Amino acid sequence: MHRKLVEPPGWQVVETAETCPLCERPIPPAQRDEHHLVPRMKGGKLTVAMHRICHRQVHALFSETELARAFSTPQALLANAEVRKFVEWVRTKPDDFYERTRRAAKRR
């Protein structure tokens, strides 16, 4: 027998948002991207949820090889000065903020 769960009147379902490992802000569902800690083309399978803007910034700054070799954890990414500068800037923005990401000058 299946029972339908009914919420008492006045109750509200509150979804708990995931937190971005870089900027530590809650991730709205519309801004959620999965980041492979080691890129798939380098054999990675493990992913973490990130803000879309944070995810795109990581890929704008680093090649797949750099990500696999030196930046395969959120802590390693945060140890980089360019990532820290970006995180300090984006932390001041609303959770659902998005702006087009430009490729880093060193990668052009």
Backbone atoms as SQL, in Angstrom:
CREATE TABLE atoms (id INTEGER PRIMARY KEY, chain TEXT, resi INTEGER, resn TEXT, atom TEXT, x REAL, y REAL, z REAL);
INSERT INTO atoms VALUES
  (1, 'A', 1, 'MET', 'N', 0.841, -1.161, 0.000),
  (2, 'A', 1, 'MET', 'CA', 0.000, 0.000, 0.000),
  (3, 'A', 1, 'MET', 'C', 0.901, 1.244, 0.000),
  (4, 'A', 2, 'HIS', 'N', 0.618, 2.189, -0.886),
  (5, 'A', 2, 'HIS', 'CA', 1.373, 3.436, -0.967),
  (6, 'A', 2, 'HIS', 'C', 0.592, 4.527, -0.255),
  (7, 'A', 3, 'ARG', 'N', 1.282, 5.286, 0.528),
  (8, 'A', 3, 'ARG', 'CA', 0.654, 6.401, 1.222),
  (9, 'A', 3, 'ARG', 'C', 1.183, 7.708, 0.643),
  (10, 'A', 4, 'LYS', 'N', 0.299, 8.607, 0.435),
  (11, 'A', 4, 'LYS', 'CA', 0.696, 9.926, -0.038),
  (12, 'A', 4, 'LYS', 'C', 0.994, 10.797, 1.175),
  (13, 'A', 5, 'LEU', 'N', 2.193, 11.377, 1.192),
  (14, 'A', 5, 'LEU', 'CA', 2.554, 12.245, 2.298),
  (15, 'A', 5, 'LEU', 'C', 1.972, 13.628, 2.050),
  (16, 'A', 6, 'VAL', 'N', 1.238, 14.107, 3.008),
  (17, 'A', 6, 'VAL', 'CA', 0.606, 15.413, 2.899),
  (18, 'A', 6, 'VAL', 'C', 1.192, 16.304, 3.982),
  (19, 'A', 7, 'GLU', 'N', 1.601, 17.499, 3.568),
  (20, 'A', 7, 'GLU', 'CA', 2.168, 18.438, 4.529),
  (21, 'A', 7, 'GLU', 'C', 1.038, 19.145, 5.264),
  (22, 'A', 8, 'PRO', 'N', 1.204, 19.324, 6.559),
  (23, 'A', 8, 'PRO', 'CA', 0.186, 20.058, 7.314),
  (24, 'A', 8, 'PRO', 'C', 0.043, 21.484, 6.772),
  (25, 'A', 9, 'PRO', 'N', -1.146, 22.068, 6.866),
  (26, 'A', 9, 'PRO', 'CA', -1.350, 23.436, 6.384),
  (27, 'A', 9, 'PRO', 'C', -0.381, 24.412, 7.051),
  (28, 'A', 10, 'GLY', 'N', 0.131, 25.337, 6.263),
  (29, 'A', 10, 'GLY', 'CA', 1.049, 26.335, 6.796),
  (30, 'A', 10, 'GLY', 'C', 2.508, 25.922, 6.737),
  (31, 'A', 11, 'TRP', 'N', 2.788, 24.653, 6.458),
  (32, 'A', 11, 'TRP', 'CA', 4.163, 24.208, 6.346),
  (33, 'A', 11, 'TRP', 'C', 4.664, 24.524, 4.957),
  (34, 'A', 12, 'GLN', 'N', 5.946, 24.746, 4.869),
  (35, 'A', 12, 'GLN', 'CA', 6.539, 25.062, 3.588),
  (36, 'A', 12, 'GLN', 'C', 7.778, 24.196, 3.407),
  (37, 'A', 13, 'VAL', 'N', 7.917, 23.626, 2.228),
  (38, 'A', 13, 'VAL', 'CA', 9.101, 22.830, 1.942),
  (39, 'A', 13, 'VAL', 'C', 10.228, 23.787, 1.592),
  (40, 'A', 14, 'VAL', 'N', 11.339, 23.667, 2.297),
  (41, 'A', 14, 'VAL', 'CA', 12.491, 24.516, 2.042),
  (42, 'A', 14, 'VAL', 'C', 13.614, 23.631, 1.533),
  (43, 'A', 15, 'GLU', 'N', 14.059, 23.911, 0.308),
  (44, 'A', 15, 'GLU', 'CA', 15.165, 23.143, -0.237),
  (45, 'A', 15, 'GLU', 'C', 16.462, 23.702, 0.306),
  (46, 'A', 16, 'THR', 'N', 17.336, 22.816, 0.737),
  (47, 'A', 16, 'THR', 'CA', 18.631, 23.276, 1.199),
  (48, 'A', 16, 'THR', 'C', 19.557, 23.363, -0.003),
  (49, 'A', 17, 'ALA', 'N', 20.139, 24.503, -0.197),
  (50, 'A', 17, 'ALA', 'CA', 21.007, 24.726, -1.344),
  (51, 'A', 17, 'ALA', 'C', 22.406, 24.200, -1.050),
  (52, 'A', 18, 'GLU', 'N', 23.022, 23.701, -2.094),
  (53, 'A', 18, 'GLU', 'CA', 24.416, 23.297, -1.964),
  (54, 'A', 18, 'GLU', 'C', 25.267, 24.554, -1.889),
  (55, 'A', 19, 'THR', 'N', 26.448, 24.406, -1.371),
  (56, 'A', 19, 'THR', 'CA', 27.367, 25.528, -1.263),
  (57, 'A', 19, 'THR', 'C', 28.528, 25.323, -2.216),
  (58, 'A', 20, 'CYS', 'N', 28.884, 26.369, -2.927),
  (59, 'A', 20, 'CYS', 'CA', 30.007, 26.322, -3.871),
  (60, 'A', 20, 'CYS', 'C', 31.314, 26.177, -3.078),
  (61, 'A', 21, 'PRO', 'N', 32.177, 25.222, -3.446),
  (62, 'A', 21, 'PRO', 'CA', 33.424, 25.043, -2.703),
  (63, 'A', 21, 'PRO', 'C', 34.418, 26.188, -2.902),
  (64, 'A', 22, 'LEU', 'N', 34.237, 27.016, -3.931),
  (65, 'A', 22, 'LEU', 'CA', 35.150, 28.139, -4.135),
  (66, 'A', 22, 'LEU', 'C', 34.682, 29.388, -3.398),
  (67, 'A', 23, 'CYS', 'N', 33.488, 29.874, -3.739),
  (68, 'A', 23, 'CYS', 'CA', 33.032, 31.148, -3.172),
  (69, 'A', 23, 'CYS', 'C', 32.212, 30.976, -1.898),
  (70, 'A', 24, 'GLU', 'N', 31.843, 29.751, -1.578),
  (71, 'A', 24, 'GLU', 'CA', 31.094, 29.409, -0.367),
  (72, 'A', 24, 'GLU', 'C', 29.722, 30.072, -0.286),
  (73, 'A', 25, 'ARG', 'N', 29.138, 30.423, -1.447),
  (74, 'A', 25, 'ARG', 'CA', 27.777, 30.958, -1.491),
  (75, 'A', 25, 'ARG', 'C', 26.828, 29.825, -1.859),
  (76, 'A', 26, 'PRO', 'N', 25.558, 29.897, -1.447),
  (77, 'A', 26, 'PRO', 'CA', 24.581, 28.888, -1.857),
  (78, 'A', 26, 'PRO', 'C', 24.417, 28.903, -3.383),
  (79, 'A', 27, 'ILE', 'N', 24.238, 27.724, -3.968),
  (80, 'A', 27, 'ILE', 'CA', 24.106, 27.604, -5.424),
  (81, 'A', 27, 'ILE', 'C', 22.637, 27.457, -5.793),
  (82, 'A', 28, 'PRO', 'N', 22.059, 28.448, -6.486),
  (83, 'A', 28, 'PRO', 'CA', 20.687, 28.296, -6.971),
  (84, 'A', 28, 'PRO', 'C', 20.648, 27.217, -8.057),
  (85, 'A', 29, 'PRO', 'N', 19.564, 26.455, -8.159),
  (86, 'A', 29, 'PRO', 'CA', 19.495, 25.379, -9.159),
  (87, 'A', 29, 'PRO', 'C', 19.808, 25.852, -10.584),
  (88, 'A', 30, 'ALA', 'N', 19.405, 27.054, -10.948),
  (89, 'A', 30, 'ALA', 'CA', 19.640, 27.542, -12.313),
  (90, 'A', 30, 'ALA', 'C', 21.109, 27.885, -12.566),
  (91, 'A', 31, 'GLN', 'N', 21.908, 28.021, -11.513),
  (92, 'A', 31, 'GLN', 'CA', 23.320, 28.384, -11.667),
  (93, 'A', 31, 'GLN', 'C', 24.266, 27.253, -11.267),
  (94, 'A', 32, 'ARG', 'N', 23.749, 26.031, -11.194),
  (95, 'A', 32, 'ARG', 'CA', 24.532, 24.877, -10.736),
  (96, 'A', 32, 'ARG', 'C', 25.210, 24.175, -11.907),
  (97, 'A', 33, 'ASP', 'N', 26.519, 23.996, -11.812),
  (98, 'A', 33, 'ASP', 'CA', 27.305, 23.229, -12.782),
  (99, 'A', 33, 'ASP', 'C', 28.068, 22.151, -12.027),
  (100, 'A', 34, 'GLU', 'N', 28.296, 21.034, -12.686),
  (101, 'A', 34, 'GLU', 'CA', 29.133, 19.975, -12.126),
  (102, 'A', 34, 'GLU', 'C', 30.543, 20.147, -12.673),
  (103, 'A', 35, 'HIS', 'N', 31.521, 20.203, -11.788),
  (104, 'A', 35, 'HIS', 'CA', 32.923, 20.350, -12.178),
  (105, 'A', 35, 'HIS', 'C', 33.653, 19.055, -11.883),
  (106, 'A', 36, 'HIS', 'N', 34.286, 18.466, -12.889),
  (107, 'A', 36, 'HIS', 'CA', 35.126, 17.287, -12.677),
  (108, 'A', 36, 'HIS', 'C', 36.438, 17.765, -12.065),
  (109, 'A', 37, 'LEU', 'N', 36.760, 17.269, -10.886),
  (110, 'A', 37, 'LEU', 'CA', 37.985, 17.697, -10.220),
  (111, 'A', 37, 'LEU', 'C', 39.209, 17.366, -11.073),
  (112, 'A', 38, 'VAL', 'N', 39.223, 16.186, -11.652),
  (113, 'A', 38, 'VAL', 'CA', 40.194, 15.836, -12.683),
  (114, 'A', 38, 'VAL', 'C', 39.368, 15.747, -13.960),
  (115, 'A', 39, 'PRO', 'N', 39.730, 16.488, -15.012),
  (116, 'A', 39, 'PRO', 'CA', 38.926, 16.493, -16.233),
  (117, 'A', 39, 'PRO', 'C', 38.662, 15.081, -16.770),
  (118, 'A', 40, 'ARG', 'N', 37.477, 14.895, -17.357),
  (119, 'A', 40, 'ARG', 'CA', 37.107, 13.582, -17.900),
  (120, 'A', 40, 'ARG', 'C', 38.131, 13.085, -18.904),
  (121, 'A', 41, 'MET', 'N', 38.651, 13.990, -19.733),
  (122, 'A', 41, 'MET', 'CA', 39.612, 13.556, -20.751),
  (123, 'A', 41, 'MET', 'C', 40.935, 13.089, -20.130),
  (124, 'A', 42, 'LYS', 'N', 41.125, 13.375, -18.862),
  (125, 'A', 42, 'LYS', 'CA', 42.317, 12.916, -18.136),
  (126, 'A', 42, 'LYS', 'C', 41.964, 11.771, -17.190),
  (127, 'A', 43, 'GLY', 'N', 40.757, 11.214, -17.323),
  (128, 'A', 43, 'GLY', 'CA', 40.352, 10.050, -16.543),
  (129, 'A', 43, 'GLY', 'C', 39.568, 10.345, -15.278),
  (130, 'A', 44, 'GLY', 'N', 39.177, 11.577, -15.064),
  (131, 'A', 44, 'GLY', 'CA', 38.463, 11.942, -13.845),
  (132, 'A', 44, 'GLY', 'C', 37.005, 11.527, -13.860),
  (133, 'A', 45, 'LYS', 'N', 36.502, 11.186, -12.700),
  (134, 'A', 45, 'LYS', 'CA', 35.098, 10.806, -12.548),
  (135, 'A', 45, 'LYS', 'C', 34.402, 11.601, -11.444),
  (136, 'A', 46, 'LEU', 'N', 35.124, 12.000, -10.409),
  (137, 'A', 46, 'LEU', 'CA', 34.560, 12.697, -9.256),
  (138, 'A', 46, 'LEU', 'C', 34.204, 14.135, -9.620),
  (139, 'A', 47, 'THR', 'N', 32.993, 14.566, -9.231),
  (140, 'A', 47, 'THR', 'CA', 32.550, 15.931, -9.517),
  (141, 'A', 47, 'THR', 'C', 32.130, 16.643, -8.239),
  (142, 'A', 48, 'VAL', 'N', 32.137, 17.963, -8.317),
  (143, 'A', 48, 'VAL', 'CA', 31.602, 18.804, -7.252),
  (144, 'A', 48, 'VAL', 'C', 30.685, 19.830, -7.898),
  (145, 'A', 49, 'ALA', 'N', 29.670, 20.252, -7.175),
  (146, 'A', 49, 'ALA', 'CA', 28.765, 21.290, -7.673),
  (147, 'A', 49, 'ALA', 'C', 29.412, 22.650, -7.450),
  (148, 'A', 50, 'MET', 'N', 29.310, 23.508, -8.463),
  (149, 'A', 50, 'MET', 'CA', 29.850, 24.869, -8.388),
  (150, 'A', 50, 'MET', 'C', 28.869, 25.828, -9.035),
  (151, 'A', 51, 'HIS', 'N', 29.006, 27.104, -8.681),
  (152, 'A', 51, 'HIS', 'CA', 28.283, 28.136, -9.423),
  (153, 'A', 51, 'HIS', 'C', 28.770, 28.099, -10.868),
  (154, 'A', 52, 'ARG', 'N', 27.900, 28.375, -11.785),
  (155, 'A', 52, 'ARG', 'CA', 28.281, 28.406, -13.195),
  (156, 'A', 52, 'ARG', 'C', 29.429, 29.391, -13.435),
  (157, 'A', 53, 'ILE', 'N', 29.369, 30.571, -12.816),
  (158, 'A', 53, 'ILE', 'CA', 30.409, 31.577, -13.034),
  (159, 'A', 53, 'ILE', 'C', 31.757, 31.107, -12.464),
  (160, 'A', 54, 'CYS', 'N', 31.743, 30.434, -11.326),
  (161, 'A', 54, 'CYS', 'CA', 32.986, 29.916, -10.737),
  (162, 'A', 54, 'CYS', 'C', 33.569, 28.813, -11.615),
  (163, 'A', 55, 'HIS', 'N', 32.706, 27.923, -12.086),
  (164, 'A', 55, 'HIS', 'CA', 33.133, 26.825, -12.935),
  (165, 'A', 55, 'HIS', 'C', 33.765, 27.348, -14.229),
  (166, 'A', 56, 'ARG', 'N', 33.112, 28.299, -14.855),
  (167, 'A', 56, 'ARG', 'CA', 33.638, 28.848, -16.108),
  (168, 'A', 56, 'ARG', 'C', 34.956, 29.599, -15.880),
  (169, 'A', 57, 'GLN', 'N', 35.086, 30.257, -14.748),
  (170, 'A', 57, 'GLN', 'CA', 36.330, 30.967, -14.451),
  (171, 'A', 57, 'GLN', 'C', 37.492, 29.995, -14.297),
  (172, 'A', 58, 'VAL', 'N', 37.250, 28.878, -13.633),
  (173, 'A', 58, 'VAL', 'CA', 38.294, 27.864, -13.465),
  (174, 'A', 58, 'VAL', 'C', 38.782, 27.402, -14.838),
  (175, 'A', 59, 'HIS', 'N', 37.856, 27.126, -15.745),
  (176, 'A', 59, 'HIS', 'CA', 38.245, 26.647, -17.071),
  (177, 'A', 59, 'HIS', 'C', 38.828, 27.755, -17.939),
  (178, 'A', 60, 'ALA', 'N', 38.527, 29.006, -17.646),
  (179, 'A', 60, 'ALA', 'CA', 39.132, 30.120, -18.376),
  (180, 'A', 60, 'ALA', 'C', 40.589, 30.323, -17.953),
  (181, 'A', 61, 'LEU', 'N', 40.897, 29.980, -16.716),
  (182, 'A', 61, 'LEU', 'CA', 42.245, 30.195, -16.202),
  (183, 'A', 61, 'LEU', 'C', 43.206, 29.044, -16.473),
  (184, 'A', 62, 'PHE', 'N', 42.690, 27.810, -16.473),
  (185, 'A', 62, 'PHE', 'CA', 43.576, 26.650, -16.516),
  (186, 'A', 62, 'PHE', 'C', 43.227, 25.693, -17.647),
  (187, 'A', 63, 'SER', 'N', 44.252, 25.054, -18.188),
  (188, 'A', 63, 'SER', 'CA', 44.039, 24.021, -19.202),
  (189, 'A', 63, 'SER', 'C', 43.626, 22.727, -18.504),
  (190, 'A', 64, 'GLU', 'N', 43.167, 21.772, -19.293),
  (191, 'A', 64, 'GLU', 'CA', 42.783, 20.468, -18.731),
  (192, 'A', 64, 'GLU', 'C', 43.986, 19.809, -18.047),
  (193, 'A', 65, 'THR', 'N', 45.146, 19.939, -18.649),
  (194, 'A', 65, 'THR', 'CA', 46.357, 19.342, -18.078),
  (195, 'A', 65, 'THR', 'C', 46.715, 20.004, -16.748),
  (196, 'A', 66, 'GLU', 'N', 46.638, 21.328, -16.688),
  (197, 'A', 66, 'GLU', 'CA', 46.925, 22.032, -15.436),
  (198, 'A', 66, 'GLU', 'C', 45.949, 21.620, -14.345),
  (199, 'A', 67, 'LEU', 'N', 44.669, 21.499, -14.704),
  (200, 'A', 67, 'LEU', 'CA', 43.665, 21.082, -13.725),
  (201, 'A', 67, 'LEU', 'C', 43.978, 19.685, -13.195),
  (202, 'A', 68, 'ALA', 'N', 44.347, 18.773, -14.083),
  (203, 'A', 68, 'ALA', 'CA', 44.631, 17.395, -13.664),
  (204, 'A', 68, 'ALA', 'C', 45.883, 17.316, -12.797),
  (205, 'A', 69, 'ARG', 'N', 46.917, 18.059, -13.153),
  (206, 'A', 69, 'ARG', 'CA', 48.196, 17.954, -12.449),
  (207, 'A', 69, 'ARG', 'C', 48.256, 18.741, -11.143),
  (208, 'A', 70, 'ALA', 'N', 47.766, 19.976, -11.153),
  (209, 'A', 70, 'ALA', 'CA', 48.023, 20.843, -10.005),
  (210, 'A', 70, 'ALA', 'C', 46.774, 21.359, -9.292),
  (211, 'A', 71, 'PHE', 'N', 45.609, 21.290, -9.936),
  (212, 'A', 71, 'PHE', 'CA', 44.427, 21.928, -9.365),
  (213, 'A', 71, 'PHE', 'C', 43.239, 20.972, -9.277),
  (214, 'A', 72, 'SER', 'N', 43.470, 19.795, -8.741),
  (215, 'A', 72, 'SER', 'CA', 42.421, 18.775, -8.704),
  (216, 'A', 72, 'SER', 'C', 41.604, 18.774, -7.414),
  (217, 'A', 73, 'THR', 'N', 41.774, 19.810, -6.586),
  (218, 'A', 73, 'THR', 'CA', 40.948, 19.955, -5.386),
  (219, 'A', 73, 'THR', 'C', 40.534, 21.423, -5.256),
  (220, 'A', 74, 'PRO', 'N', 39.415, 21.682, -4.583),
  (221, 'A', 74, 'PRO', 'CA', 39.041, 23.083, -4.354),
  (222, 'A', 74, 'PRO', 'C', 40.120, 23.847, -3.572),
  (223, 'A', 75, 'GLN', 'N', 40.799, 23.183, -2.647),
  (224, 'A', 75, 'GLN', 'CA', 41.851, 23.831, -1.871),
  (225, 'A', 75, 'GLN', 'C', 43.019, 24.239, -2.762),
  (226, 'A', 76, 'ALA', 'N', 43.375, 23.388, -3.722),
  (227, 'A', 76, 'ALA', 'CA', 44.464, 23.726, -4.642),
  (228, 'A', 76, 'ALA', 'C', 44.069, 24.902, -5.525),
  (229, 'A', 77, 'LEU', 'N', 42.821, 24.933, -5.965),
  (230, 'A', 77, 'LEU', 'CA', 42.346, 26.062, -6.766),
  (231, 'A', 77, 'LEU', 'C', 42.418, 27.350, -5.958),
  (232, 'A', 78, 'LEU', 'N', 41.970, 27.297, -4.704),
  (233, 'A', 78, 'LEU', 'CA', 41.965, 28.488, -3.853),
  (234, 'A', 78, 'LEU', 'C', 43.368, 28.959, -3.479),
  (235, 'A', 79, 'ALA', 'N', 44.361, 28.105, -3.609),
  (236, 'A', 79, 'ALA', 'CA', 45.741, 28.497, -3.325),
  (237, 'A', 79, 'ALA', 'C', 46.312, 29.374, -4.439),
  (238, 'A', 80, 'ASN', 'N', 45.668, 29.390, -5.595),
  (239, 'A', 80, 'ASN', 'CA', 46.123, 30.186, -6.727),
  (240, 'A', 80, 'ASN', 'C', 45.671, 31.643, -6.552),
  (241, 'A', 81, 'ALA', 'N', 46.575, 32.590, -6.787),
  (242, 'A', 81, 'ALA', 'CA', 46.285, 34.016, -6.594),
  (243, 'A', 81, 'ALA', 'C', 45.176, 34.520, -7.512),
  (244, 'A', 82, 'GLU', 'N', 45.153, 34.076, -8.765),
  (245, 'A', 82, 'GLU', 'CA', 44.114, 34.533, -9.693),
  (246, 'A', 82, 'GLU', 'C', 42.726, 34.045, -9.266),
  (247, 'A', 83, 'VAL', 'N', 42.650, 32.813, -8.787),
  (248, 'A', 83, 'VAL', 'CA', 41.376, 32.263, -8.316),
  (249, 'A', 83, 'VAL', 'C', 40.936, 33.015, -7.062),
  (250, 'A', 84, 'ARG', 'N', 41.844, 33.252, -6.145),
  (251, 'A', 84, 'ARG', 'CA', 41.506, 33.989, -4.915),
  (252, 'A', 84, 'ARG', 'C', 40.981, 35.386, -5.237),
  (253, 'A', 85, 'LYS', 'N', 41.625, 36.070, -6.180),
  (254, 'A', 85, 'LYS', 'CA', 41.178, 37.410, -6.569),
  (255, 'A', 85, 'LYS', 'C', 39.757, 37.356, -7.125),
  (256, 'A', 86, 'PHE', 'N', 39.482, 36.362, -7.979),
  (257, 'A', 86, 'PHE', 'CA', 38.141, 36.186, -8.533),
  (258, 'A', 86, 'PHE', 'C', 37.128, 35.897, -7.423),
  (259, 'A', 87, 'VAL', 'N', 37.472, 35.003, -6.502),
  (260, 'A', 87, 'VAL', 'CA', 36.563, 34.613, -5.419),
  (261, 'A', 87, 'VAL', 'C', 36.246, 35.810, -4.525),
  (262, 'A', 88, 'GLU', 'N', 37.237, 36.620, -4.217),
  (263, 'A', 88, 'GLU', 'CA', 36.987, 37.808, -3.402),
  (264, 'A', 88, 'GLU', 'C', 35.994, 38.738, -4.094),
  (265, 'A', 89, 'TRP', 'N', 36.103, 38.857, -5.412),
  (266, 'A', 89, 'TRP', 'CA', 35.192, 39.709, -6.183),
  (267, 'A', 89, 'TRP', 'C', 33.788, 39.111, -6.230),
  (268, 'A', 90, 'VAL', 'N', 33.685, 37.821, -6.549),
  (269, 'A', 90, 'VAL', 'CA', 32.366, 37.209, -6.758),
  (270, 'A', 90, 'VAL', 'C', 31.597, 37.029, -5.452),
  (271, 'A', 91, 'ARG', 'N', 32.277, 36.934, -4.332),
  (272, 'A', 91, 'ARG', 'CA', 31.591, 36.786, -3.038),
  (273, 'A', 91, 'ARG', 'C', 30.695, 37.978, -2.716),
  (274, 'A', 92, 'THR', 'N', 30.969, 39.122, -3.326),
  (275, 'A', 92, 'THR', 'CA', 30.171, 40.322, -3.055),
  (276, 'A', 92, 'THR', 'C', 28.910, 40.368, -3.920),
  (277, 'A', 93, 'LYS', 'N', 28.748, 39.402, -4.817),
  (278, 'A', 93, 'LYS', 'CA', 27.621, 39.379, -5.752),
  (279, 'A', 93, 'LYS', 'C', 26.489, 38.509, -5.198),
  (280, 'A', 94, 'PRO', 'N', 25.255, 38.731, -5.700),
  (281, 'A', 94, 'PRO', 'CA', 24.135, 37.861, -5.296),
  (282, 'A', 94, 'PRO', 'C', 24.387, 36.410, -5.730),
  (283, 'A', 95, 'ASP', 'N', 23.734, 35.467, -5.062),
  (284, 'A', 95, 'ASP', 'CA', 23.933, 34.042, -5.355),
  (285, 'A', 95, 'ASP', 'C', 23.639, 33.687, -6.803),
  (286, 'A', 96, 'ASP', 'N', 22.672, 34.366, -7.420),
  (287, 'A', 96, 'ASP', 'CA', 22.295, 34.022, -8.794),
  (288, 'A', 96, 'ASP', 'C', 22.988, 34.903, -9.838),
  (289, 'A', 97, 'PHE', 'N', 24.041, 35.626, -9.441),
  (290, 'A', 97, 'PHE', 'CA', 24.777, 36.499, -10.345),
  (291, 'A', 97, 'PHE', 'C', 25.502, 35.690, -11.409),
  (292, 'A', 98, 'TYR', 'N', 25.459, 36.184, -12.648),
  (293, 'A', 98, 'TYR', 'CA', 26.230, 35.557, -13.723),
  (294, 'A', 98, 'TYR', 'C', 26.688, 36.635, -14.684),
  (295, 'A', 99, 'GLU', 'N', 27.911, 36.543, -15.118),
  (296, 'A', 99, 'GLU', 'CA', 28.475, 37.444, -16.105),
  (297, 'A', 99, 'GLU', 'C', 29.347, 36.608, -17.023),
  (298, 'A', 100, 'ARG', 'N', 29.413, 36.994, -18.259),
  (299, 'A', 100, 'ARG', 'CA', 30.213, 36.255, -19.233),
  (300, 'A', 100, 'ARG', 'C', 31.666, 36.196, -18.773),
  (301, 'A', 101, 'THR', 'N', 32.266, 35.034, -18.869),
  (302, 'A', 101, 'THR', 'CA', 33.643, 34.824, -18.453),
  (303, 'A', 101, 'THR', 'C', 34.552, 34.942, -19.665),
  (304, 'A', 102, 'ARG', 'N', 35.630, 35.672, -19.504),
  (305, 'A', 102, 'ARG', 'CA', 36.603, 35.830, -20.591),
  (306, 'A', 102, 'ARG', 'C', 37.813, 34.960, -20.319),
  (307, 'A', 103, 'ARG', 'N', 38.372, 34.420, -21.382),
  (308, 'A', 103, 'ARG', 'CA', 39.558, 33.570, -21.255),
  (309, 'A', 103, 'ARG', 'C', 40.718, 34.418, -20.746),
  (310, 'A', 104, 'ALA', 'N', 41.522, 33.858, -19.867),
  (311, 'A', 104, 'ALA', 'CA', 42.669, 34.560, -19.313),
  (312, 'A', 104, 'ALA', 'C', 43.654, 34.917, -20.424),
  (313, 'A', 105, 'ALA', 'N', 44.323, 36.040, -20.301),
  (314, 'A', 105, 'ALA', 'CA', 45.256, 36.510, -21.325),
  (315, 'A', 105, 'ALA', 'C', 46.362, 35.488, -21.604),
  (316, 'A', 106, 'LYS', 'N', 46.809, 34.783, -20.588),
  (317, 'A', 106, 'LYS', 'CA', 47.878, 33.797, -20.782),
  (318, 'A', 106, 'LYS', 'C', 47.422, 32.595, -21.612),
  (319, 'A', 107, 'ARG', 'N', 46.105, 32.380, -21.731),
  (320, 'A', 107, 'ARG', 'CA', 45.590, 31.235, -22.478),
  (321, 'A', 107, 'ARG', 'C', 45.109, 31.610, -23.871),
  (322, 'A', 108, 'ARG', 'N', 45.203, 32.879, -24.272),
  (323, 'A', 108, 'ARG', 'CA', 44.732, 33.301, -25.599),
  (324, 'A', 108, 'ARG', 'C', 45.657, 32.883, -26.682);
